Amino acid sequence: MSENKLAGQFFDAAIGLLQRVRDEEAGHIAEAGSVLADAVAAGGRLFVFGAGHSSLPAQDVVYRAGGLALINLLAVPGVIGLDVMPATLGSALERVDGLAGAVLDTSPARPGDVLIVISLSGRNSLPVEMAMNARALGLTVVGVTSLAYAEHTRSRHTSGTFLKDHCDLVIDSKIGIGDAELTADGIAAPFGPASTVVTSALMQAVVASAAGELAARGIDPPMLRSGNVDGGHEWNGRVMDEYGDRIFFRH
């Protein structure tokens, strides 16, 4: 089997998943957009969290050209990417109890804010406790996860629960267990993970929905422009000055 054929199969698999999410999760995506719009309109703040590779779609909506300026990354040291050595330490930290509470207690998050928690499996202690603690603090929690894991795997949290069990709203990414879309002769393990492609698109769809909802209410959404177009830096500077009390990545 040629590499070109496998590449095409990966694109087909990713496109199929994107179509499923678009069609089957449209209502939840629109609801999430309304949740974000409600918070923006009420003066609330927006946060997003993901661990490991689930941090990639979280980071993709923070300080992003064409993105909503008010979305802030809730960073947990050691788990937001390949920033620790060995890389396996990040995976181990996802299973540490109590870490989420310490992060939230020292964060600027407050009641009335929104936190989006992204976790493919939703089974590790960190995303579960992040959602639990955030709701206890009075935040609205949106979970982005694959519900297949909750159906076919065991939770690693002491409660036996998954991320989905502690959210006000859940969006199902439709990713299969193992996050590998392809198999081929001569390759022992399945390969071709599509969770980053799908979840990043899903997050951008939520942001687009929120922007449209704000516009429908007569509120000009605080969007960022590219710094690589003329006037982009000046535009962004005005947005950050106006909404500086809700933008934490600039401090």
KOLDO-885193 format. One record per atom (N, C-alpha, C): x, y, z. Coordinates in pm, whole numbers. Layout:
BEGIN
PT|X|Y|Z
...
This chain:
BEGIN
PT|85|-120|0
PT|0|0|0
PT|88|124|0
PT|63|215|-91
PT|148|332|-104
PT|120|434|5
PT|220|519|34
PT|203|624|132
PT|93|721|89
PT|84|746|-43
PT|-18|839|-91
PT|-159|787|-62
PT|-179|657|-76
PT|-310|600|-48
PT|-343|613|100
PT|-247|589|185
PT|-268|603|330
PT|-297|748|366
PT|-226|839|304
PT|-251|981|331
PT|-394|1018|293
PT|-438|970|179
PT|-575|997|138
PT|-676|935|232
PT|-647|815|281
PT|-737|750|376
PT|-747|830|506
PT|-634|888|548
PT|-639|969|670
PT|-728|1092|649
PT|-710|1159|536
PT|-795|1275|508
PT|-943|1234|506
PT|-972|1122|443
PT|-1111|1076|438
PT|-1166|1050|577
PT|-1084|988|662
PT|-1129|958|799
PT|-1153|1087|877
PT|-1061|1182|864
PT|-1077|1309|935
PT|-1199|1385|886
PT|-1218|1386|756
PT|-1335|1455|698
PT|-1464|1389|747
PT|-1464|1258|753
PT|-1583|1188|802
PT|-1615|1224|946
PT|-1513|1232|1028
PT|-1534|1271|1169
PT|-1582|1415|1179
PT|-1524|1503|1100
PT|-1567|1642|1101
PT|-1714|1655|1061
PT|-1754|1577|962
PT|-1894|1580|920
PT|-1986|1528|1029
PT|-1944|1424|1099
PT|-2025|1371|1209
PT|-2042|1475|1319
PT|-1931|1538|1358
PT|-1939|1638|1463
PT|-2027|1755|1420
PT|-2010|1799|1294
PT|-2092|1909|1243
PT|-2239|1875|1250
PT|-2276|1755|1206
PT|-2416|1718|1196
PT|-2477|1675|1329
PT|-2402|1596|1406
PT|-2458|1537|1527
PT|-2443|1625|1651
PT|-2347|1715|1649
PT|-2322|1800|1766
PT|-2358|1946|1742
PT|-2430|1974|1634
PT|-2463|2112|1599
PT|-2536|2183|1713
PT|-2630|2114|1774
PT|-2705|2175|1883
PT|-2619|2207|2002
PT|-2530|2115|2038
PT|-2441|2138|2152
PT|-2340|2249|2123
PT|-2292|2255|2000
PT|-2199|2362|1961
PT|-2267|2497|1971
PT|-2390|2506|1922
PT|-2465|2632|1932
PT|-2491|2668|2077
PT|-2521|2568|2159
PT|-2545|2594|2301
PT|-2418|2644|2369
PT|-2305|2584|2334
PT|-2178|2630|2390
PT|-2149|2773|2348
PT|-2179|2806|2222
PT|-2161|2944|2177
PT|-2246|3040|2258
PT|-2368|3000|2290
PT|-2455|3085|2372
PT|-2402|3101|2514
PT|-2344|2993|2568
PT|-2284|2999|2702
PT|-2171|3101|2704
PT|-2085|3097|2602
PT|-1975|3194|2595
PT|-2029|3335|2576
PT|-2128|3351|2490
PT|-2185|3483|2465
PT|-2249|3539|2591
PT|-2318|3454|2666
PT|-2380|3499|2792
PT|-2274|3555|2887
PT|-2162|3483|2898
PT|-2056|3527|2989
PT|-1994|3659|2942
PT|-1968|3668|2813
PT|-1909|3792|2760
PT|-2002|3910|2784
PT|-2130|3890|2756
PT|-2227|3998|2771
PT|-2244|4040|2917
PT|-2223|3945|3009
PT|-2242|3974|3152
PT|-2114|4021|3219
PT|-2007|4037|3143
PT|-1881|4081|3202
PT|-1796|3969|3259
PT|-1832|3844|3227
PT|-1756|3730|3276
PT|-1631|3705|3195
PT|-1555|3608|3243
PT|-1428|3573|3177
PT|-1435|3430|3125
PT|-1355|3400|3026
PT|-1356|3271|2960
PT|-1221|3202|2975
PT|-1225|3075|3011
PT|-1102|2997|3028
PT|-1116|2865|2954
PT|-1002|2810|2913
PT|-1000|2681|2846
PT|-881|2602|2898
PT|-903|2471|2916
PT|-798|2384|2969
PT|-794|2253|2893
PT|-674|2205|2869
PT|-653|2072|2814
PT|-515|2024|2856
PT|-500|1894|2875
PT|-371|1837|2914
PT|-315|1754|2800
PT|-182|1750|2791
PT|-118|1673|2686
PT|-158|1723|2548
PT|-188|1632|2458
PT|-229|1675|2324
PT|-365|1741|2323
PT|-445|1721|2428
PT|-572|1794|2438
PT|-550|1941|2467
PT|-427|1978|2503
PT|-395|2119|2520
PT|-381|2191|2387
PT|-356|2118|2280
PT|-336|2183|2149
PT|-462|2255|2101
PT|-579|2191|2100
PT|-699|2266|2061
PT|-737|2373|2161
PT|-695|2358|2288
PT|-719|2464|2385
PT|-635|2587|2350
PT|-507|2565|2323
PT|-418|2676|2289
PT|-457|2741|2156
PT|-521|2664|2070
PT|-555|2714|1936
PT|-659|2826|1939
PT|-732|2841|2049
PT|-833|2947|2056
PT|-790|3060|2149
PT|-664|3060|2192
PT|-613|3163|2282
PT|-517|3255|2208
PT|-537|3387|2220
PT|-452|3487|2155
PT|-432|3449|2009
PT|-544|3436|1939
PT|-543|3382|1804
PT|-602|3483|1706
PT|-531|3508|1596
PT|-588|3593|1491
PT|-721|3536|1446
PT|-823|3619|1443
PT|-957|3573|1410
PT|-1028|3509|1526
PT|-967|3514|1645
PT|-1025|3450|1762
PT|-1084|3549|1860
PT|-1154|3496|1957
PT|-1217|3577|2061
PT|-1111|3613|2165
PT|-1090|3742|2184
PT|-978|3788|2267
PT|-991|3749|2413
PT|-1111|3718|2459
PT|-1134|3696|2601
PT|-1108|3553|2646
PT|-1070|3464|2556
PT|-1044|3326|2596
PT|-902|3314|2649
PT|-890|3265|2772
PT|-762|3253|2841
PT|-727|3106|2865
PT|-601|3070|2848
PT|-556|2934|2878
PT|-538|2919|3028
PT|-603|2818|3084
PT|-581|2784|3224
PT|-467|2682|3226
PT|-349|2730|3254
PT|-229|2648|3237
PT|-196|2571|3365
PT|-165|2443|3348
PT|-116|2360|3457
PT|27|2322|3422
PT|126|2367|3499
PT|265|2339|3466
PT|292|2190|3447
PT|359|2160|3338
PT|397|2022|3313
PT|302|1941|3230
PT|179|1993|3204
PT|83|1910|3131
PT|29|1978|3006
PT|76|2099|2975
PT|18|2171|2861
PT|89|2143|2730
PT|181|2049|2731
PT|250|2014|2607
PT|379|1944|2640
PT|463|1932|2539
PT|591|1864|2558
PT|694|1961|2615
PT|657|2018|2731
PT|745|2117|2794
PT|818|2059|2914
PT|807|1929|2936
PT|877|1864|3046
PT|952|1743|2991
PT|1058|1707|3060
PT|1135|1588|3024
PT|1145|1498|3147
PT|1118|1370|3134
PT|1074|1304|3011
PT|929|1339|2978
PT|891|1321|2854
PT|756|1355|2812
PT|650|1275|2887
PT|688|1156|2935
PT|593|1072|3008
PT|551|1135|3141
PT|628|1231|3191
PT|591|1298|3316
PT|459|1370|3301
PT|436|1431|3184
PT|310|1500|3162
PT|191|1407|3176
PT|204|1286|3119
PT|96|1187|3131
PT|76|1146|3276
PT|186|1132|3350
PT|174|1093|3491
PT|105|1202|3573
PT|133|1329|3542
PT|72|1438|3617
PT|-79|1444|3597
PT|-126|1397|3482
PT|-271|1395|3458
PT|-344|1303|3556
PT|-270|1213|3619
PT|-332|1118|3711
PT|-311|1155|3857
PT|-257|1274|3882
PT|-230|1318|4019
PT|-353|1384|4079
PT|-398|1335|4192
PT|-512|1394|4261
PT|-473|1526|4327
PT|-564|1622|4326
PT|-543|1748|4397
PT|-479|1859|4317
PT|-421|1827|4202
PT|-352|1927|4123
PT|-448|2031|4067
PT|-564|1987|4022
PT|-661|2080|3962
PT|-709|2183|4064
PT|-735|2139|4187
PT|-781|2232|4289
PT|-680|2339|4319
PT|-552|2301|4325
PT|-446|2398|4351
PT|-437|2501|4240
PT|-453|2456|4117
PT|-446|2547|4003
PT|-563|2645|4005
PT|-683|2594|4026
PT|-801|2681|4026
PT|-798|2780|4141
PT|-752|2736|4256
PT|-749|2824|4373
PT|-655|2942|4354
PT|-554|2926|4269
PT|-458|3033|4246
PT|-481|3103|4112
PT|-590|3070|4045
PT|-621|3129|3915
PT|-714|3249|3935
PT|-732|3331|3833
PT|-825|3444|3844
PT|-971|3405|3822
PT|-1000|3276|3801
PT|-1136|3233|3775
PT|-1226|3262|3894
PT|-1349|3303|3866
PT|-1443|3337|3972
PT|-1584|3297|3929
PT|-1679|3294|4023
PT|-1815|3255|3988
PT|-1871|3337|3871
PT|-1942|3270|3785
PT|-1998|3334|3666
PT|-1911|3322|3543
PT|-1784|3280|3560
PT|-1697|3259|3446
PT|-1729|3126|3380
PT|-1669|3104|3264
PT|-1687|2979|3189
PT|-1552|2910|3173
PT|-1551|2778|3194
PT|-1432|2698|3170
PT|-1466|2586|3074
PT|-1392|2579|2963
PT|-1403|2467|2871
PT|-1291|2369|2904
PT|-1327|2247|2937
PT|-1228|2143|2967
PT|-1224|2045|2851
PT|-1107|2031|2791
PT|-1090|1940|2678
PT|-1011|1818|2725
PT|-1067|1701|2707
PT|-997|1577|2739
PT|-1051|1467|2650
PT|-967|1408|2569
PT|-1014|1306|2476
PT|-1083|1193|2550
PT|-1016|1135|2648
PT|-1074|1022|2719
PT|-1164|1064|2834
PT|-1135|1177|2896
PT|-1212|1223|3010
PT|-1202|1132|3131
PT|-1100|1047|3137
PT|-1093|946|3243
PT|-989|975|3349
PT|-896|1066|3322
PT|-788|1094|3417
PT|-832|1191|3526
PT|-760|1187|3636
PT|-797|1267|3753
PT|-798|1416|3724
PT|-701|1464|3649
PT|-687|1608|3630
PT|-808|1672|3561
PT|-852|1625|3445
PT|-970|1689|3385
PT|-1097|1666|3466
PT|-1110|1549|3528
PT|-1229|1523|3611
PT|-1234|1621|3727
PT|-1123|1635|3799
PT|-1121|1725|3914
PT|-1126|1872|3871
PT|-1075|1903|3754
PT|-1083|2040|3705
PT|-1230|2080|3688
PT|-1307|1991|3628
PT|-1450|2019|3610
PT|-1523|2022|3744
PT|-1495|1926|3831
PT|-1560|1920|3962
PT|-1535|2047|4042
PT|-1408|2086|4051
PT|-1371|2204|4131
PT|-1424|2332|4069
PT|-1422|2341|3937
PT|-1471|2462|3872
PT|-1620|2482|3899
PT|-1696|2376|3890
PT|-1840|2388|3919
PT|-1863|2424|4066
PT|-1783|2368|4154
PT|-1796|2400|4296
PT|-1767|2547|4322
PT|-1682|2606|4239
PT|-1649|2748|4253
PT|-1752|2839|4185
PT|-1848|2781|4117
PT|-1953|2860|4053
PT|-1929|2891|3907
PT|-1836|2820|3844
PT|-1813|2838|3702
PT|-1907|2748|3622
PT|-1939|2790|3501
PT|-2009|2704|3407
PT|-1905|2623|3332
PT|-1921|2492|3327
PT|-1820|2404|3268
PT|-1875|2339|3142
PT|-1800|2355|3033
PT|-1829|2289|2906
PT|-1722|2182|2885
PT|-1762|2058|2867
PT|-1667|1951|2843
PT|-1662|1912|2697
PT|-1542|1895|2645
PT|-1522|1847|2508
PT|-1445|1716|2519
PT|-1510|1606|2486
PT|-1453|1475|2512
PT|-1513|1372|2418
PT|-1456|1253|2417
PT|-1513|1143|2340
PT|-1594|1055|2436
PT|-1722|1048|2412
PT|-1809|971|2500
PT|-1785|820|2487
PT|-1718|779|2382
PT|-1688|636|2365
PT|-1603|584|2480
PT|-1514|668|2532
PT|-1427|624|2641
PT|-1507|595|2768
PT|-1607|678|2795
PT|-1689|657|2914
PT|-1771|529|2903
PT|-1798|487|2781
PT|-1877|366|2760
PT|-1794|239|2766
PT|-1666|249|2731
PT|-1587|128|2711
PT|-1456|123|2791
PT|-1428|223|2873
PT|-1308|219|2957
PT|-1347|252|3101
PT|-1252|236|3191
PT|-1273|268|3332
PT|-1210|402|3367
PT|-1277|476|3454
PT|-1222|602|3501
PT|-1098|577|3586
PT|-1004|671|3581
PT|-886|666|3667
PT|-902|755|3790
PT|-1018|820|3803
PT|-1043|904|3920
PT|-1104|819|4030
PT|-1074|855|4154
PT|-1121|775|4267
PT|-1273|764|4274
PT|-1343|861|4216
PT|-1489|858|4217
PT|-1548|761|4116
PT|-1466|717|4022
PT|-1515|631|3917
PT|-1590|705|3808
PT|-1586|838|3812
PT|-1660|919|3715
PT|-1567|971|3606
PT|-1631|1026|3502
PT|-1559|1082|3388
PT|-1585|1232|3381
PT|-1510|1299|3295
PT|-1530|1442|3274
PT|-1675|1473|3243
PT|-1739|1392|3160
PT|-1876|1419|3118
PT|-1973|1429|3235
PT|-1939|1366|3346
PT|-2029|1361|3462
PT|-2027|1489|3544
PT|-1938|1583|3511
PT|-1922|1703|3593
PT|-1929|1830|3510
PT|-2003|1824|3401
PT|-2013|1938|3311
PT|-2157|1986|3300
PT|-2173|2115|3274
PT|-2305|2169|3246
PT|-2347|2140|3102
PT|-2249|2119|3017
PT|-2273|2090|2876
PT|-2158|2006|2825
PT|-2188|1904|2746
PT|-2085|1815|2690
PT|-2096|1814|2538
PT|-1982|1827|2472
PT|-1974|1812|2326
PT|-1891|1686|2299
PT|-1948|1595|2223
PT|-1883|1468|2192
PT|-1799|1482|2065
PT|-1669|1458|2077
PT|-1579|1471|1962
PT|-1588|1353|1865
PT|-1654|1246|1905
PT|-1677|1128|1820
PT|-1550|1047|1792
PT|-1440|1079|1859
PT|-1315|1006|1834
PT|-1324|867|1895
PT|-1280|766|1820
PT|-1282|630|1870
PT|-1173|605|1972
PT|-1191|501|2053
PT|-1092|466|2156
PT|-959|433|2090
PT|-854|494|2141
PT|-721|473|2087
PT|-675|582|1992
PT|-769|663|1942
PT|-737|778|1857
PT|-642|740|1744
PT|-679|639|1667
PT|-600|598|1552
PT|-697|551|1444
PT|-696|619|1331
PT|-796|595|1227
PT|-755|492|1123
PT|-628|456|1119
PT|-580|371|1010
PT|-514|243|1059
PT|-522|141|978
PT|-444|19|994
PT|-391|-20|856
PT|-279|-92|855
PT|-222|-133|725
PT|-131|-252|746
PT|-118|-334|643
PT|-27|-447|648
PT|116|-398|670
PT|186|-467|757
PT|324|-432|785
PT|341|-327|893
PT|230|-276|944
PT|236|-177|1052
PT|159|-237|1169
PT|231|-272|1274
PT|171|-351|1382
PT|65|-275|1460
PT|87|-147|1481
PT|-6|-68|1563
PT|-95|18|1475
PT|-220|42|1517
PT|-303|139|1444
PT|-241|277|1452
PT|-271|363|1355
PT|-204|493|1348
PT|-298|595|1285
PT|-252|719|1276
PT|-332|825|1216
PT|-429|889|1314
PT|-380|950|1423
PT|-470|1014|1519
PT|-535|1138|1459
PT|-665|1153|1481
PT|-740|1265|1424
PT|-801|1357|1529
PT|-773|1330|1656
PT|-840|1407|1761
PT|-803|1555|1758
PT|-679|1587|1725
PT|-638|1728|1724
PT|-708|1803|1612
PT|-712|1742|1494
PT|-779|1804|1379
PT|-926|1831|1412
PT|-994|1729|1462
PT|-1138|1738|1487
PT|-1168|1832|1603
PT|-1094|1819|1713
PT|-1125|1901|1829
PT|-1089|2047|1806
PT|-983|2074|1733
PT|-950|2213|1701
PT|-1060|2275|1615
PT|-1110|2200|1518
PT|-1219|2251|1436
PT|-1345|2273|1520
PT|-1370|2181|1609
PT|-1485|2193|1697
PT|-1476|2320|1782
PT|-1358|2346|1837
PT|-1340|2465|1920
PT|-1358|2593|1838
PT|-1307|2594|1715
PT|-1326|2713|1631
PT|-1473|2731|1595
PT|-1545|2621|1580
PT|-1688|2631|1553
PT|-1762|2691|1672
PT|-1722|2654|1793
PT|-1784|2712|1914
PT|-1758|2862|1919
PT|-1633|2902|1891
PT|-1599|3045|1892
PT|-1680|3120|1786
PT|-1691|3062|1667
PT|-1770|3126|1561
PT|-1916|3140|1603
PT|-1969|3037|1667
PT|-2106|3042|1715
PT|-2123|3151|1820
PT|-2026|3164|1911
PT|-2032|3268|2013
PT|-2028|3407|1951
PT|-1941|3426|1852
PT|-1931|3556|1787
PT|-2062|3591|1718
PT|-2122|3494|1650
PT|-2249|3519|1584
PT|-2360|3550|1683
PT|-2360|3482|1797
PT|-2461|3506|1899
PT|-2447|3646|1957
PT|-2324|3689|1982
PT|-2303|3825|2033
PT|-2349|3929|1932
PT|-2314|3908|1806
PT|-2356|4003|1702
PT|-2508|4010|1694
PT|-2575|3895|1708
PT|-2721|3893|1702
PT|-2783|3972|1817
PT|-2708|3986|1925
PT|-2757|4063|2040
PT|-2718|4211|2032
PT|-2654|4248|1923
PT|-2611|4386|1907
PT|-2480|4418|1975
PT|-2402|4314|2010
PT|-2272|4332|2076
PT|-2162|4298|1977
PT|-2072|4391|1952
PT|-1959|4366|1864
PT|-1860|4276|1938
PT|-1843|4151|1896
PT|-1755|4060|1971
PT|-1610|4105|1963
PT|-1537|4098|2076
PT|-1397|4141|2076
PT|-1306|4039|2011
PT|-1294|4049|1879
PT|-1212|3955|1803
PT|-1073|4015|1778
PT|-975|3929|1770
PT|-839|3971|1739
PT|-812|3962|1589
PT|-730|4053|1540
PT|-686|4050|1401
PT|-543|3998|1394
PT|-503|3957|1275
PT|-365|3912|1256
PT|-269|4029|1270
PT|-161|4006|1341
PT|-57|4108|1352
PT|24|4122|1224
PT|-1|4033|1127
PT|73|4037|1000
PT|-4|4106|888
PT|-111|4177|924
PT|-180|4263|828
PT|-170|4406|879
PT|-172|4500|787
PT|-159|4640|825
PT|-270|4679|923
PT|-231|4743|1032
PT|-327|4787|1132
PT|-366|4682|1234
PT|-314|4560|1218
PT|-352|4451|1308
PT|-310|4475|1451
PT|-187|4519|1471
PT|-139|4543|1607
PT|-218|4655|1674
PT|-249|4758|1599
PT|-324|4870|1656
PT|-465|4824|1695
PT|-528|4747|1610
PT|-660|4693|1640
PT|-657|4610|1769
PT|-560|4519|1776
PT|-550|4432|1893
PT|-521|4510|2020
PT|-441|4615|2005
PT|-411|4698|2122
PT|-536|4763|2177
PT|-624|4809|2089
PT|-749|4870|2135
PT|-840|4768|2203
PT|-847|4647|2146
PT|-929|4542|2206
PT|-877|4507|2345
PT|-746|4493|2357
PT|-688|4454|2485
PT|-700|4565|2589
PT|-694|4690|2545
PT|-715|4800|2639
PT|-858|4803|2690
PT|-953|4779|2601
PT|-1094|4785|2639
PT|-1133|4669|2729
PT|-1077|4553|2703
PT|-1116|4433|2778
PT|-1003|4380|2865
PT|-909|4465|2901
PT|-789|4421|2972
PT|-816|4352|3104
PT|-927|4385|3169
PT|-956|4322|3298
PT|-1002|4177|3283
PT|-1024|4133|3158
PT|-1067|3995|3135
PT|-969|3917|3048
PT|-855|3977|3017
PT|-754|3913|2936
PT|-630|3894|3022
PT|-595|3768|3051
PT|-487|3739|3145
PT|-359|3695|3080
PT|-362|3660|2951
PT|-240|3617|2885
PT|-148|3733|2849
PT|-193|3856|2870
PT|-110|3972|2839
PT|-30|4018|2960
PT|-64|3969|3079
PT|0|4019|3201
PT|133|3950|3226
